Amino acid sequence: MGTGKIRRVFLDNVGSKNPVFVQILGICSALAVTNAIKNTVVMSLGLIFATSLSAFFVSALRNVIPSRIRMMVETLIIASFVIVVDIVLRAFVPDVSRQLGPYVGLIITNCIIMGRMEAFALANPPGISFIDGLAAGIGYSYVLLVISVFRELLGAGTLWGVTILGDWWTNWAIMVMPPGAFFMLAVFIWVVKGAFIKGAEENA
């Protein structure tokens, strides 16, 4: 497993081939958890954990999984790690767990996770599949984190619960509502695709 391939796999997932930018996948979390940075960080760590380890084990078992039940096996593997995430959250950060509610369970059906299992983990060795899953999780997470920073700051005047803007600021109520998530996601994708991805493709 060469360093060049590792670097390419990692950069593709966090950059020009990030599924959020290219295919607009997995955006339900943008609505669910990005109204507060703390919730987003916890969700992102859980997502990265589930994505990277699921990719590793799906790849490790790829030669023994019967093709007719492969998606069921993939879902079972992903669900196992999501259950671990849910148990840890309930035990150590119960307040955050209650705020996230059922959205932790929705990691199982996240299109990005299933897509990486099908497109990469089933066709590559465990080591590089782990890197691919890790990068996919990081690529998705930083999108959520950027959105959450703007939503919490503009919607509540705080960052991580600490007041930043003060009494002079009038909170934008729309930013803590689902339409605010859609708006910020659209702006972020527009900026990244227009300023970075397009420029990289033109220079390639």
RAJONOR-V587309 format. One record per residue. N is the residue number from 1. RES is the residue in one letter. PHI is phi in whole degrees, 0 to 359 (NA if undefined). D_FIRST is the distance of its C-alpha to the first C-alpha in whole Angstrom. Layout:
# RAJONOR-V587309
N|RES|PHI|D_FIRST ; N|RES|PHI|D_FIRST
This chain:
# RAJONOR-V587309
1|M|NA|0 ; 2|G|284|4 ; 3|T|295|7 ; 4|G|297|9 ; 5|K|292|7 ; 6|I|300|7 ; 7|R|297|11 ; 8|R|295|12 ; 9|V|299|11 ; 10|F|294|13 ; 11|L|293|16 ; 12|D|298|17 ; 13|N|287|18 ; 14|V|265|20 ; 15|G|239|21 ; 16|S|295|22 ; 17|K|248|21 ; 18|N|303|22 ; 19|P|302|24 ; 20|V|294|27 ; 21|F|282|27 ; 22|V|277|27 ; 23|Q|243|28 ; 24|I|53|30 ; 25|L|262|28 ; 26|G|66|29 ; 27|I|274|32 ; 28|C|300|34 ; 29|S|294|33 ; 30|A|297|34 ; 31|L|280|38 ; 32|A|279|37 ; 33|V|235|36 ; 34|T|269|36 ; 35|N|277|40 ; 36|A|214|39 ; 37|I|298|36 ; 38|K|300|36 ; 39|N|298|36 ; 40|T|294|33 ; 41|V|298|31 ; 42|V|297|31 ; 43|M|298|30 ; 44|S|295|27 ; 45|L|297|26 ; 46|G|296|27 ; 47|L|295|25 ; 48|I|297|22 ; 49|F|302|22 ; 50|A|293|23 ; 51|T|292|20 ; 52|S|292|17 ; 53|L|288|18 ; 54|S|296|19 ; 55|A|298|16 ; 56|F|298|15 ; 57|F|284|17 ; 58|V|297|18 ; 59|S|295|15 ; 60|A|297|15 ; 61|L|259|19 ; 62|R|300|18 ; 63|N|276|19 ; 64|V|243|22 ; 65|I|278|23 ; 66|P|299|26 ; 67|S|300|26 ; 68|R|288|30 ; 69|I|238|29 ; 70|R|298|25 ; 71|M|291|26 ; 72|M|293|29 ; 73|V|294|26 ; 74|E|302|24 ; 75|T|297|27 ; 76|L|296|28 ; 77|I|296|24 ; 78|I|299|25 ; 79|A|299|28 ; 80|S|299|28 ; 81|F|286|26 ; 82|V|294|28 ; 83|I|299|31 ; 84|V|300|30 ; 85|V|301|30 ; 86|D|297|33 ; 87|I|297|34 ; 88|V|297|33 ; 89|L|297|35 ; 90|R|297|38 ; 91|A|280|38 ; 92|F|252|37 ; 93|V|227|38 ; 94|P|299|41 ; 95|D|295|42 ; 96|V|294|39 ; 97|S|302|38 ; 98|R|293|42 ; 99|Q|291|41 ; 100|L|287|38 ; 101|G|56|40 ; 102|P|285|38 ; 103|Y|289|35 ; 104|V|297|33 ; 105|G|298|33 ; 106|L|289|33 ; 107|I|304|29 ; 108|I|303|29 ; 109|T|261|30 ; 110|N|299|28 ; 111|C|299|27 ; 112|I|294|24 ; 113|I|296|22 ; 114|M|298|23 ; 115|G|296|22 ; 116|R|290|18 ; 117|M|298|19 ; 118|E|288|20 ; 119|A|277|18 ; 120|F|235|15 ; 121|A|298|14 ; 122|L|285|16 ; 123|A|240|14 ; 124|N|223|10 ; 125|P|296|9 ; 126|P|302|11 ; 127|G|299|8 ; 128|I|289|7 ; 129|S|292|11 ; 130|F|299|12 ; 131|I|298|11 ; 132|D|298|13 ; 133|G|295|16 ; 134|L|299|16 ; 135|A|294|16 ; 136|A|298|18 ; 137|G|294|21 ; 138|I|294|21 ; 139|G|300|22 ; 140|Y|288|24 ; 141|S|293|26 ; 142|Y|290|26 ; 143|V|296|28 ; 144|L|298|30 ; 145|L|293|31 ; 146|V|298|32 ; 147|I|298|35 ; 148|S|293|36 ; 149|V|300|37 ; 150|F|290|39 ; 151|R|293|40 ; 152|E|290|41 ; 153|L|294|43 ; 154|L|282|45 ; 155|G|273|46 ; 156|A|232|47 ; 157|G|74|47 ; 158|T|232|44 ; 159|L|225|41 ; 160|W|57|40 ; 161|G|84|43 ; 162|V|265|45 ; 163|T|296|47 ; 164|I|246|46 ; 165|L|273|49 ; 166|G|82|52 ; 167|D|291|55 ; 168|W|289|55 ; 169|W|272|52 ; 170|T|263|53 ; 171|N|297|50 ; 172|W|272|49 ; 173|A|300|49 ; 174|I|296|47 ; 175|M|289|44 ; 176|V|263|44 ; 177|M|253|45 ; 178|P|308|42 ; 179|P|301|44 ; 180|G|295|43 ; 181|A|294|39 ; 182|F|299|39 ; 183|F|297|41 ; 184|M|294|38 ; 185|L|297|35 ; 186|A|297|37 ; 187|V|295|37 ; 188|F|297|34 ; 189|I|298|32 ; 190|W|299|35 ; 191|V|294|34 ; 192|V|294|30 ; 193|K|292|30 ; 194|G|282|33 ; 195|A|265|32 ; 196|F|249|29 ; 197|I|295|27 ; 198|K|297|30 ; 199|G|295|30 ; 200|A|294|26 ; 201|E|293|26 ; 202|E|290|29 ; 203|N|275|28 ; 204|A|287|25
